[in-house]
Amino acid sequence: MKKNLVRKTVITGSASLALLAAMGMGVMAGEAIPEDAGVFVEENENSKTGYTATFKYYNEDAAKVQIKGGFQFYYDEDEKVYCGGINLEEGDAVENYLVNPEDWEKGKGLVHGGDEGYIADMVKDEESGAWTYSVDLPGGYYLYVYQVFEDAENTENYEVVTDPVNLPACNELGAKQVRSQFYVPYDSEKQDLANDWSWCQPAEKEEDRGSLEGFTYAGVDGDQNAEIYLPAGYDADRKEPYKVLYLSHGGGGDEGDWFYQGHAGKIVDRLTAEGACEPFIMVTMNNAVYPSGGWWIEWDAEKYTDNIMNHLIPYVEENYNVSKDAKDRAFAGLSSGAVVTGNLLVSNPSDFAYFGLFSCSATYAWPELEDYSMYDDVNIYLSGGWADYCVNDRENYGSDEDVMVVSFAEKLDACSVTYNGGKGTKIVPGMHDWFNWPQVIRDYVTTTLWK
């Protein structure tokens, strides 16, 4: 039996030189990182949002530096951006309808759109050597990276750099997050209520905060890494075992996504403290370690299904106080992770009582049966973002009727299989991004899971 390895969930302050060098940050031994490096969010009475974020990055070898982040917005329910621009005429683009931060205004119905679509040049302070950029932003969590150029004229050749003093919280066992992150508070006088993202913040009372661990287990093709969220007050000897939600990342992600970019642990901490849900466990895995070589969905369904069902779940059930009853087990995922969920819905419908498909993005072999009553006791939840291209973009992603969220819902309707409690697909403000999925996991836990 492998021993569980605990990892820190939050990285604060200056990282070690060894870690920065390992990440390719170009930090030399003996060099001190300036105390004013990083991102600083401060109240500003002259800011139209009430807050200003200022970035400072030091790199003496850079000829040019840009910041790339999720600092753009769109008008809520704008048909021009619906489903990633499915209604646009040829030659038009969603980018033409996005609003940059300098044009954000309260009361205009602007919502977050995209994780890193906004790019701005940083300005170098010749005296200090710092590359700087300041921007007024409404409330929320934002992701960003730096783009560093050795030649200011060669715009095609640059290095993507994580902020060396604001490194992502990573699982030392495996998960490698790339983008740095920061939070802007809500100002009730200067911002819209939709800009209040305090529900993603850590629970106010420390005793209401769960814990996050990384562990290694014997999986298909060797040892694999996973993460587990344990609720506040987790009791390994509790008479009633805990229910478990297994969560899959999407394409390009890993087991760290849901807890770092998606804030799943913090969201559930708050919901549990509010009495909106019972304490339960969440487990994330890395399905990208099973590539299939496909052009789009690059994961081997046979391998990841075997790994989840015959390796990961048995390990969790052996090492943690969790229920082994299918009615207490759920599986959900975003984008390519929703494809994993869909495949399990088809291949293992009796092994889970709940299936959450968030922004599902590819086809799976929905069975042609004479009787679909086997799904009567299975709770299916479908969701997507308003401007999410995975809602209904059949033109760009194939013509198969099972491809996207709307079309899969149509398939379920045709088979009289209920989803979302008969209320229809859940659509939230957002794109195919990490503004969308935290809202979805919050809604899923509040309205559906274990209900």
Secondary structure, 3 states (H helix, E strand, C coil): CCCCECCCCCCCCCCCHHHHHHCCCCCCCCCCCCCCCEEEEEECCCCCCCEEEEEEEECCCCCEEEEEECCCEEECCCCCCHHHCCCCCCCCCHHHHCECHHHCCCCCCEEECCCCCEEEECEECCCCCEEEEEEECCCEEEEEEEEEECCCCCCCCCEEECCCCCCCCCCCCCCCCCCEEEEECCCCCCCCHHHCCHHHCCCCCHHHCCEEEEEEEEECCEEEEEEEEECCCCCCCCCCCECEEEEECCCCCCCCHHHHCCCHHHHHHHHHHHCCCCCCEEEEECHHHCECCCCCCCECHHHHHHHHHHHHHHHHHHHCCECCCHHHEEEEEECHHHHHHHHHHHHCCCCCCEEEEECCCCCCCCCCCCCCHHHCCCEEEEEEECCCCCCCCCCCCCCCCCCCHHHHHHHHHHCCCCCHHHCCCEEECCCCCCCHHHHHHHHHHHHCCCC
